[in-house]
Amino acid sequence: MVARQDVKNINETIKHLDKDTFREIAAMMLKSSHVFTMGLGISAVMAKILAYSLNQVAIRATPLIHDYETFLEQLPFITPSDVLVAFSFPPYSKGTVDAVKLAHRQKVPIVAITDKMTSPVTFASSKMIPVRSQNLLFTNSFSAISVVINALATEIGVRNRSQATRVAKKVDRIMELSGHYTTE
């Protein structure tokens, strides 16, 4: 039942994905100075995965961590030449919504990855990707969210192939020289 629900979430997400908007979001990230990602709960995990995936394709990305500093305290470092990607799924976090509103007032381009067009973060966002996250439990499923993250990173990697390849080789060489890899 869980697998069927996840497959349904993925299929519904793909079916309702606006391909032009998706391409525009990839272009925004490619031309940005820096991509910042954010979210709380499972959205924080997804934000970290997106930042990691973007770094793998040579896009400078950092997840905002709501820990010793709130999101609001980190926003002054984000500029209109950057992009902020906000993950927000029910129950919607006031901290995420407030940060998106402030970033919007600072003229930062914002991409919302959320469950519906009327999610609170969409009203201050430049672009949004609706992702189905229904689950058999009270939590959100992250399968379709993961597919969207992988698709974004892949789209950007394909468009930025030479830079992504150059950075990947450089990182691989550093890891090899530092003894990071093992043969056992």
N, C-alpha and C positions, 0 to 999 in steps of 0.2 A: 504494500500500500504506500509506503514511504517513497519507494523508487518511482512508482506511477505518479505520485504527486509532484515529485521533482521533475520528472520528464514533462508533465503538464505545465509546470512553471516555466521551464526552458522553452517549450514550444509556444506558449502564450507570449512570452517575452519576445521571442524572435518574430512572431506574427505581427506584433504591435510596434516593433522597433522601426522608427523612421530612419531610413538609411541615409538620407541627406543630412539630418541632424547628427547622426552618428559620425559621418565624415567631417562635418563642421567641427565637432568636438575634438576629433583626432587632429584636425588642422590647428585648432586653438592651442592644444597641448604642444604640438610641434613648434609653433612660433613663440610660445611663452618663454619667459626668462627662467621660470621655475614653476613646477606644479606642486601645490600643497594639497594634501588629502585630509579628511577629517570625518569623524563619526564617533558615537559612543556605543558600548555593548558590542554586538556582532558587527555593527557598522565600523567600529574601530579596527577590528580584525581585517575587514574588507579594505579599509583605507590603507592599512599597512601593506596588504598584498598588492593593491594597485600601485602604491609608491615603489615597492620592490620591483614589480613587473615593468614599470616605466623606466626605472634605472637600468634594467637589463637591456632596454632598447635605446639607451643613450639619451634619455630625457631626465633632466635633473628634477627629482621629486623627493618630497619629504612629508611624512605623515605628521600632523599636529597631534601631540599627545596631551590628553587632558589628565594631568597628574599633578605635579607641583605647580604648574601654571594652568589657568583656565584657557579655553580657546580665545576668549576676548583679550587676554594678556599677550597672546602670540600674534594677533592680527595686525598690530602696527608694523610688523616686518614684511607684510604681504603688500605688494604694489599692483597698480593696474596693468603692469606688464607680465604679471604672473597669472596663474589660473588656480582657483580653489575648487576642489571636487568634494562635495558634501554628500556623504551616505546617510540616509535617514529613513528608517523603517519603524512601523508601530511597535511600541508606543513612542511617539516622536519626542525626542529630547529637547527641552527648552534651551539647554546650552548650545546645541547645534543650531537650532532655529535662530537664536539671538546672534550667534556668530555670523551666520549667513546674512542676516539683516545688516549688521555692522559692515561686513565686507562689501555688501552691495552699496552702502552709503560711501564707502571708500573707492568706489568705481572698479572694484576687482571683478573680473569675469568669473562667474560661478556656474559650475555644472552640478546639477542635482541628480543623484542616482537614488531613486526612491520608488515606492510602490504604486503611486498614482499621481495623476496630473494635479490633484488638489491637495497634495501633501504640503504641510506648512513651509517647507524649504523652497518649493517651486515658485512662490510668489516673489522672491527676491533673486531668483536664478536667471542666468542668461540662457541656459540650455538645460534640458533634462532628459534623462533616459528612464522610462518607467520599467520596473522589473518586478515580476510576480515573485512573491516570497511566502505564499501560503504554506502552512505546515500543519501536520496532524496535531501537533502540540500547540501551546500558547506562544511559542517562540517563532522567529522567522527562519525559513529555510534559506540557505545561502547558495544553493546550487546554481540558480539562474544568475545570481549576482556574480558568481565566479566565472560563468560563461561570458558575461558582458566584460568583465575585467580582462579576461584572456583575449577576447575579440578586440578590445581597444588597444592592448599592448601589441597584438599581432598586426593590426592595421597600421599603427605607428611604426613598428619595426620594419614592415614592408616599405612604407613610404620613406623611411630613414635608414634604409638598408646599409649603405656604405658607412655612415657614422656608427650605427649599431654594431656592425661587424668590427670596425676599428676599435671601439670601446671594449667589446667582448674579448678580442684578442689581447688587448692591453691588460684587462682584469685577469684573464687566464694566465698570462705570463707572470704577473705579480703574484698570483696564488701559487703558481708552480715554483717560483723562486723562493717564496717564503716557506715552502714545505707544507703548504696547506693540504695538498692532495696526498693520498696514501695508495700504495699498490697492494695492500693486504685486504 
